[in-house]
Amino acid sequence: MDGVSIDAKDWHYDALNRALKLFGFEINRIEHLTTFDGLPTRTKLKMLSVVRGLPVELHDVINEMKQANTLGLQTSL
């Protein structure tokens, strides 16, 4: 630890939305804070499939893209 405290939750939120938007989906900030915050990505994707019709076949692709986006956001600092 270098003594710097960061809120990585915003990185994860932004990274997931970048991936979701490519397929026409998004989690807005209020939904994130009231429903999705703190849940694993795979759980969020399952919930989006149930409530918004996100195709289950996209889960793996979106999860991989989210992970890559998270790394990209971290290294851009």
C-alpha positions as CSV (number, residue, x, y, z in Angstrom):
1,M,0.0,0.0,0.0
2,D,1.2,3.5,-0.8
3,G,-1.1,5.3,1.5
4,V,-3.4,6.4,-1.2
5,S,-7.1,5.5,-0.8
6,I,-9.2,5.2,-3.9
7,D,-12.8,4.3,-4.5
8,A,-12.5,1.5,-7.0
9,K,-16.3,1.0,-7.1
10,D,-16.5,3.8,-9.6
11,W,-14.0,2.1,-11.8
12,H,-16.1,-1.1,-11.8
13,Y,-19.3,0.8,-12.4
14,D,-17.8,2.7,-15.4
15,A,-16.1,-0.4,-16.7
16,L,-19.3,-2.5,-16.7
17,N,-21.3,0.3,-18.3
18,R,-18.7,0.7,-21.1
19,A,-19.2,-3.0,-21.9
20,L,-23.0,-2.9,-21.5
21,K,-23.4,0.1,-23.8
22,L,-21.9,-1.8,-26.7
23,F,-25.0,-4.0,-26.6
24,G,-27.5,-1.3,-25.9
25,F,-27.8,-1.7,-22.1
26,E,-26.8,0.5,-19.2
27,I,-27.1,0.8,-15.4
28,N,-27.7,4.3,-14.4
29,R,-26.2,5.8,-11.2
30,I,-29.3,5.6,-9.1
31,E,-29.9,1.9,-10.1
32,H,-26.3,1.2,-9.3
33,L,-26.5,2.8,-5.8
34,T,-29.9,1.3,-4.9
35,T,-29.8,-2.1,-6.5
36,F,-26.4,-3.2,-8.0
37,D,-23.7,-1.7,-5.8
38,G,-21.5,-4.3,-4.1
39,L,-22.8,-7.3,-6.2
40,P,-20.4,-9.4,-8.3
41,T,-20.5,-8.7,-12.0
42,R,-22.0,-12.0,-12.8
43,T,-24.9,-11.4,-10.4
44,K,-25.5,-8.0,-12.0
45,L,-25.6,-9.6,-15.5
46,K,-28.1,-12.3,-14.3
47,M,-30.3,-9.6,-12.9
48,L,-30.1,-7.6,-16.1
49,S,-31.2,-10.7,-18.0
50,V,-34.2,-11.2,-15.8
51,V,-35.4,-7.6,-15.7
52,R,-34.2,-6.2,-19.0
53,G,-33.7,-9.1,-21.3
54,L,-30.0,-9.1,-21.5
55,P,-29.1,-12.2,-23.5
56,V,-27.4,-14.8,-21.3
57,E,-25.1,-15.6,-24.2
58,L,-23.5,-12.2,-23.7
59,H,-22.6,-12.7,-20.1
60,D,-19.1,-14.1,-20.7
61,V,-18.2,-11.5,-23.3
62,I,-19.5,-8.6,-21.2
63,N,-17.7,-9.9,-18.1
64,E,-14.4,-10.2,-20.0
65,M,-14.8,-6.7,-21.5
66,K,-15.6,-5.3,-18.1
67,Q,-12.4,-6.8,-16.6
68,A,-10.4,-5.4,-19.5
69,N,-12.0,-2.0,-19.1
70,T,-11.3,-2.0,-15.3
71,L,-7.6,-2.7,-16.0
72,G,-7.6,0.1,-18.6
73,L,-9.1,2.6,-16.2
74,Q,-6.7,1.7,-13.4
75,T,-3.6,2.0,-15.6
76,S,-4.8,5.3,-17.1
77,L,-4.2,7.1,-13.7
